[in-house]
């Protein structure tokens, strides 16, 4: 996602928090391969959708990386530096 590649993933674990179905990629149940195939073909056969998913994936990754960075900073050096950003 951080290099503008849409994701086709399962909907298990922490992945649904990262990959937004229909926006940054597609998600499906792990065992249903026909849905994985359908999603892959749908994404690769529509250049406009692929480009939009690329941008959405990048924005999602960027936002998550920033949140994790500020959370780490807050935990490492206290909340003083993050207070003005309302990021906690």
N, C-alpha and C positions, 0 to 999 in steps of 0.2 A: 504494500500500500504506500509506503514511503517513497517508492520509486515509480509511482503512478501505474501500478498494475492491479486491476480489479481482482477480487478474490472469489473463488468458488470453493466453499468449505462446508464442513458439517455444522450442525447446529448444537454441538455439545461443548461442554467445558466453558471456558471463558471466551470462546470465539464469537458468540453472538454479541458480546460487548464491543467487539472490534469491527466486525463485518456487518454492515447494515443491509439486510436483504432488499434487493431492488434498488439500492442506491450506490453502495461501494462494491457490490458483487452479489452473489447468490449463495444461499444456504439451503441445505436439505438434510434429511435424515441420512445417517452414515450408510445404511444398508440399501438404500434405494438408488441403484446406479442409473436407472432410466431418467430420473430427475436430474442427476449430475450431468448426464449426456445432453438432455434438453437445455439445461442452463448454459452449458458450455457452447453449444451450437447457437443459442439465442444471442449470447454475448459476442461471439466471434463473427456472426453474420450481420450484425448491425453496427456499422462503423460509428454512427452518431451516438448510439447508446454506449458503445465501448469507450469513446472519448469522454463522455459525461461521467461514466463510472470511474475512469482514470482520475479525473479531477476530484470527484467526490472521495475516492479512496485516499488520495494525497491529503486532502483537507482533514479527513478523519484521522489519519496517521499523525499529521502535524498537531492537531488538537490534543490527541492522546499523549503524544511525546511531551508537549508543553505541560500538560497537567501532571504527568509523572515527574518531570523535571522540577516543577515548583513544589510538588509534594516531597520530593527527596530533599530539596533545599530547606524546606520548612522543618523537616525531621532532623536534618544535619546541623543547621545553625539557628534553629528557633523560628518562631512565626513573625519576628520583627520585619524581616525583609519582604515577606509575602503579604503583610497586613494591608499595605497601600494598594495592592493589586486585587484585593478581595478574592484571593485564589486559594482559600482554605475552607 
